Amino acid sequence: MKDQTIDYVLRTTWLAVQKMYNEEAAKFDSTMATGFTLLSIDPENGTPSTALGPKMGMEATSLSRILKTMEKRGLIERHPNPNDGRGVIIHLTDFGKEKRDYSKERVLTFNDTIRKHIPEEKINHFYEVAEIITELVCNKKIYTKK
């Protein structure tokens, strides 16, 4: 495609990043989704399961599957929410905290490497553009009836 569309660039860039993270996670018998989930759980107080999906921008069904796998692997534990009898708080195990630290290190390495190769001004423009795209999409300003 000679003239690449914005969505094409976003998609192919994200797929490349996702592939990189999955290859890195596979070295430790894990996935990018697991690493992202570990990073989204408060390592000290845990995170209510109902808050985790929105925080990660994931559907409940997908998140439920990931959490079930993580629990089987001994990365997380579920505890009743003392403030809501129906709710559950997801806590990291010691093993989960160890894997979370690894995931955090990988994300920071990625960010540091990108920042070494791209001037701060361009990084700031990237964030501005991403914010505008998100706002347009979330506020349904792309496909509106005329």
Secondary structure, DSSP 8 states (H G I E B T S, - for coil): --S--HHHHHHHHHHHHHHHHHHHHHTTT--HHHHHHHHHS-TTT-EEHHHHHHHHT--HHHHHHHHHHHHHTTSEEEEEETTEEEEEEEEE-HHHHHHHHHHHHHHHHHHHHHHHHS-HHHHHHHHHHHHHHHHHHHTT-SS---
